[in-house]
Amino acid sequence: MLGFGRVTCLFCGTRVSRRDARRTQNAARAFVCGACWAQWDKTGRKCTACDTPVRGMQDVGLFPERKALGHADCGGARVVRA
């Protein structure tokens, strides 16, 4: 396999299948693997900017400079399923 359809997780640096990752909607197209997403979910889904949990239908944002997740409304790049 040549690695087509694989992306690099911004947080842990592992190469995963595109379908096992989430990406940002902006032009940078940063990716978060399922394992890093699950770890963030397991630790309470805290926003790195405002330190409150992301709940329900709130949009999740990625903060590439901090390598963290949080609210899209707090300035993060909106995350969608890849």
N, C-alpha and C positions, 0 to 999 in steps of 0.2 A: 504494500500500500504506500502510495506516495505522500499521503497526508492531505489530500484534497478533501475539503469539507470539514477540516479541523481548524479550531481556533485556540488562541492562547488566553487563559484566564488572567485578568489583570491583577488579581490578588495573590494567587499561589504560583502562577507561571506554568501550570500544567497544560498540555495540549489535550483538548477534548473534542468530541464530535460537536458540530454546530447545533444539532438538535438537543444536546445535553447541556446547552449553555443559554444564557440570557444576554441580550445586547442592548446598548443604548440607542436611542432614536437619533441622536445627533450625528454629525458627519464623522466624528472620531471612531465610531463603531467599536467601543470598548466592550469586552465580554467578561461575564462572571460565570464560572462553572457551577454545576448543580451542587457540588460538595460545599463550596464556599457559601452559596445561597442558603443551603440547609443549615450550616453552622450559624449564620446570621439569624435565621429563623428560630433556631433552637435557643439562642441566647437572648431572645426577647424582642427582636426587630427594632432595636434602638437606632434613632437617627443620630448620625455623627454631628450634625450641625446644632440641633436644638435639644438633644438628649431626651427626647420623648419617643415612645414607641409608634411605629407606623401601623395603623390599624385599618381593618376592613378594606374599603374601596379606595383608600388613599393611594396615589401614585408613588411608586418607589423610584428613587433617584440614585444615581451613582456619582460619587465624588472621586474622580480619577486622581486628583492631586493628593488626596488623603488615603486612597485605596480603601474606601468605605462606602456603605450604603446608608440611605436615609430617605427623607421626604423629597420628592421632586420640587415641591413648593419652597423648600429651603435652599434651592439653588443647584440641586443635583440634576444630572442628565437623565431624562426619563428612561426607565428600563422596560423593555418589552421581551417577549419570548422570541428567540432566534429562529 
